[in-house]
């Protein structure tokens, strides 16, 4: 069991051809494999936004995966910043 204070939380925005290509469903599957919690959603500007929470190494692996995403996606840019939500997530889901 990881202590909550050792968790890293990142807010990530993914730009490119990332909507309508199964990006959110693939992100949920990959997050479950990595043991990362949080959420993923489509934004009105055509980007995908994800909140990743977990131990640094697991979040880092998830962030690396987001740089290419699922096979039909074309990722042009991935931006991320540390997020201090004060919330602890117990699952990863598309919202």
Residue pairs with C-beta under 8 A, 6 or more apart in sequence:
2 54
2 55
4 88
6 55
6 56
7 53
7 54
7 55
7 88
8 52
8 53
8 54
8 55
8 56
8 59
8 82
9 38
9 51
9 52
9 53
9 59
9 82
9 83
9 84
9 85
10 51
10 52
10 53
10 59
10 63
10 80
10 81
10 82
10 83
11 49
11 50
11 51
11 80
11 81
11 82
11 83
12 49
12 50
12 51
12 52
12 63
12 66
12 78
12 79
12 80
13 43
13 47
13 48
13 49
13 77
13 78
13 79
13 80
14 23
14 47
14 48
14 49
14 50
14 66
14 69
14 75
14 77
14 78
15 46
15 47
15 75
15 76
15 77
15 78
15 79
16 73
16 74
16 75
16 76
16 77
17 73
17 74
18 46
18 47
18 48
18 69
18 73
18 74
18 75
19 42
19 46
19 47
19 48
21 69
21 70
21 72
21 73
22 70
22 72
22 73
23 40
23 48
23 69
23 70
23 73
24 40
24 41
24 42
24 48
24 94
25 94
26 69
26 70
26 73
27 40
27 48
27 50
27 66
27 69
27 94
28 40
28 92
28 93
28 94
30 62
30 65
31 37
31 38
31 40
31 52
31 62
31 92
32 92
34 54
34 58
34 61
34 62
34 65
35 54
35 55
35 58
36 52
36 53
36 54
36 58
36 59
36 62
36 92
37 52
37 53
37 54
37 88
37 89
37 90
37 91
37 92
38 50
38 51
38 52
38 53
38 54
38 89
38 92
39 50
39 51
39 89
39 92
39 93
39 94
39 95
40 48
40 49
40 50
40 51
40 92
40 93
40 94
40 95
41 48
41 49
41 50
41 94
41 95
42 48
42 49
43 49
50 66
51 83
51 85
51 89
52 59
52 62
52 63
53 59
53 88
53 89
54 62
63 78
63 80
66 75
66 78
67 75
67 78
68 75
69 75
